[in-house]
């Protein structure tokens, strides 16, 4: 229980709860373990639980005809599934799949509702997080509509460095492992286009790639290549 409390304490959604409230709500979470490439839920499923990631990485995606479009990546300390539990009989708006072995803590809708009723600050935090995610979705729609493929790929690499980058001497290591196809799904293109752009960046010594992890060797040069 204390381990759960320590994890959710760092999540903006729960950061206004008191220590006693954190311990109380932590006792209501259940732990679940998933293998790599496990489907946590499908679009259209009934949404009855909120998920908090203890370890691992998941992707949120939708299928447009036969094409997969990745909407978001979440990892340790992130949460997801909040949209459908806010509405009675709400259904999942996207699919969620693990990219690596993952451990989740889940909280039932009824329990979440109970704490929302007790804590106005929790309601405000949920609204704030939802608006931030909506703003990010709007930006993604803008990019898919108005930016060319090359710029979308470059911007995606830069965004990954902001969200999942760790400083390493004079470089930034993107710690999440992604295949070229997974990056293509993030920017709405084909794998071959991603491979071509990443190879150009490697030839220019702007990035290096090892074990499916991208290292930004020259951040300024990467930024200069992103032309809006």
C-alpha positions in Angstrom: 0.0 0.0 0.0 2.8 2.4 0.9 4.5 1.6 -2.4 1.3 2.5 -4.3 1.0 5.7 -2.3 4.6 6.7 -3.1 3.9 6.2 -6.8 0.7 8.1 -7.1 2.0 10.9 -4.9 4.2 11.9 -7.9 1.2 12.0 -10.3 -0.3 15.5 -10.8 -3.8 14.0 -10.6 -3.3 13.0 -6.9 -0.7 15.5 -5.7 -3.2 17.6 -3.7 -4.4 14.6 -1.6 -3.2 14.5 2.0 -1.0 11.7 3.3 -4.0 10.0 4.9 -6.0 10.3 1.7 -3.2 8.9 -0.3 -2.9 5.9 1.9 -6.6 5.4 2.0 -7.0 5.5 -1.8 -3.9 3.4 -2.3 -5.5 0.5 -0.5 -8.1 0.4 -3.3 -5.7 -0.2 -6.1 -5.1 -3.7 -7.6 -1.8 -4.8 -9.2 -1.8 -6.4 -12.6 1.1 -7.7 -14.7 1.2 -7.8 -18.4 3.5 -9.3 -21.0 5.0 -7.5 -23.9 2.5 -6.7 -26.7 -0.5 -7.5 -24.4 -3.7 -5.7 -25.2 -4.9 -3.9 -22.0 -8.2 -2.9 -23.6 -9.8 -2.3 -27.0 -11.5 0.7 -28.4 -15.2 0.3 -27.6 -14.7 -1.8 -24.4 -16.6 -0.7 -21.3 -14.4 1.6 -19.2 -14.5 0.6 -15.6 -11.0 1.3 -14.4 -8.3 3.9 -14.1 -4.7 2.6 -14.8 -1.5 3.8 -13.2 1.8 2.5 -14.6 4.2 1.1 -12.1 6.7 0.0 -14.7 6.8 -0.5 -18.4 5.6 1.4 -21.4 2.2 1.3 -23.3 1.0 2.9 -26.5 -2.4 4.3 -27.1 -3.6 3.9 -30.7 -6.6 3.7 -33.0 -7.1 1.9 -36.3 -8.1 4.0 -39.3 -9.2 1.4 -41.8 -6.2 -0.8 -41.8 -3.7 1.9 -40.6 -2.6 2.1 -37.0 -2.2 5.7 -35.6 -0.4 6.0 -32.3 -1.9 8.8 -30.2 0.3 8.6 -27.1 3.0 6.7 -25.2 2.8 6.3 -21.4 5.3 4.9 -19.0 6.1 4.5 -15.3 4.3 7.3 -13.3 1.8 8.0 -16.0 -1.9 7.1 -15.9 -4.6 6.5 -18.5 -8.2 5.4 -18.9 -9.6 8.4 -17.1 -11.9 9.5 -20.0 -14.3 6.6 -20.1 -14.6 6.2 -16.3 -15.8 9.8 -16.1 -19.0 8.9 -18.0 -21.5 6.2 -16.8 -21.5 3.4 -19.4 -18.6 5.1 -21.1 -16.5 3.1 -23.5 -12.8 3.2 -24.3 -11.9 5.7 -27.1 -8.8 3.9 -28.2 -6.8 0.7 -27.9 -3.9 0.3 -25.4 -1.1 -2.2 -25.8 2.1 -2.8 -23.8 5.5 -2.2 -25.6 7.4 -4.1 -22.9 6.5 -6.2 -19.8 4.5 -3.9 -17.6 3.0 -3.6 -14.2 -0.1 -1.6 -13.6 -2.2 -0.5 -10.6 -5.9 -0.2 -11.4 -8.7 1.7 -9.6 -12.4 0.9 -10.1 -14.7 3.6 -11.3 -16.9 3.5 -8.2 -13.9 4.1 -5.9 -12.6 6.9 -8.1 -16.1 8.6 -8.0 -16.1 8.3 -4.2 -12.9 10.3 -3.9 -13.9 12.8 -6.5 -16.9 13.6 -4.3 -14.7 14.1 -1.3 -12.0 16.2 -3.0 -12.8 19.2 -5.2 -9.1 19.6 -5.8 -9.0 16.1 -7.4 -11.8 17.2 -9.8 -9.8 20.3 -10.8 -6.7 18.3 -11.3 -8.5 15.9 -13.5 -9.9 18.7 -15.6 -6.4 20.3 -15.9 -4.9 17.0 -17.0 -7.7 16.4 -19.5 -7.3 19.8 -21.0 -3.6 19.3 -21.4 -4.1 16.0 -23.2 -6.8 17.6 -25.4 -4.3 20.4 -26.3 -1.7 17.8 -27.2 -4.3 15.9 -29.4 -5.2 19.2 -31.2 -1.5 19.8 -31.9 -1.2 16.3 -33.3 -4.1 16.9 -35.6 -2.5 20.1 -36.7 0.8 18.4 -37.5 -0.9 15.6 -39.4 -2.9 18.2 -41.4 -0.4 20.9 -42.2 3.2 19.5 -41.8 5.0 17.4 -44.4 6.1 13.9 -43.5 9.8 14.8 -43.1 9.0 17.6 -40.6 6.6 15.4 -38.7 9.3 12.8 -38.3 11.9 15.4 -37.1 9.4 16.9 -34.7 8.5 13.5 -33.3 12.2 12.7 -32.6 12.5 16.1 -30.9 9.3 15.6 -28.9 10.5 12.1 -27.8 13.7 13.7 -26.5 11.7 16.1 -24.4 9.4 13.5 -22.9 11.7 10.5 -22.6 15.2 12.0 -22.9 17.9 11.7 -20.3 21.1 13.9 -20.5 24.2 11.9 -21.2 27.3 14.1 -21.3 26.9 16.2 -24.5 23.9 14.1 -25.8 20.4 13.2 -24.9 19.3 9.5 -24.7 15.7 8.7 -25.6 15.1 5.8 -23.2 12.0 4.3 -24.8 12.6 1.7 -27.4 10.7 2.2 -30.7 10.9 0.5 -34.0 10.8 2.5 -37.2 7.3 1.3 -37.8 6.2 2.5 -34.3 7.6 6.0 -35.1 5.8 5.9 -38.4 2.5 5.1 -36.6 3.1 8.2 -34.5 3.4 10.6 -37.4 1.0 9.0 -39.9 3.4 7.7 -42.5 5.1 4.5 -43.7 8.1 2.8 -42.2 10.3 3.5 -45.2 10.0 7.3 -44.8 11.1 7.1 -41.1 14.0 4.9 -42.0 15.2 7.4 -44.7 15.0 10.4 -42.4 16.7 8.6 -39.5 19.5 7.4 -41.7 20.0 11.0 -42.9 20.2 12.2 -39.3 22.8 9.5 -38.6 24.8 10.4 -41.7 24.9 14.0 -40.5 25.9 12.7 -37.0 22.9 14.4 -35.4 21.6 11.2 -33.9 22.9 7.7 -33.3 20.8 4.5 -32.8 21.6 1.5 -30.8 19.3 -1.3 -29.6 16.3 0.6 -30.9 17.1 3.7 -28.8 17.8 7.0 -30.3 20.5 9.3 -28.9 20.5 13.0 -29.9 24.1 13.9 -30.5 23.5 17.4 -31.7 20.2 18.9 -30.4 20.8 22.4 -32.0 21.3 20.8 -35.4 18.1 18.7 -35.0 16.1 21.8 -34.1 17.4 23.7 -37.1 16.1 21.0 -39.4 12.5 21.4 -38.1 11.0 23.9 -40.5 7.4 24.8 -40.0 
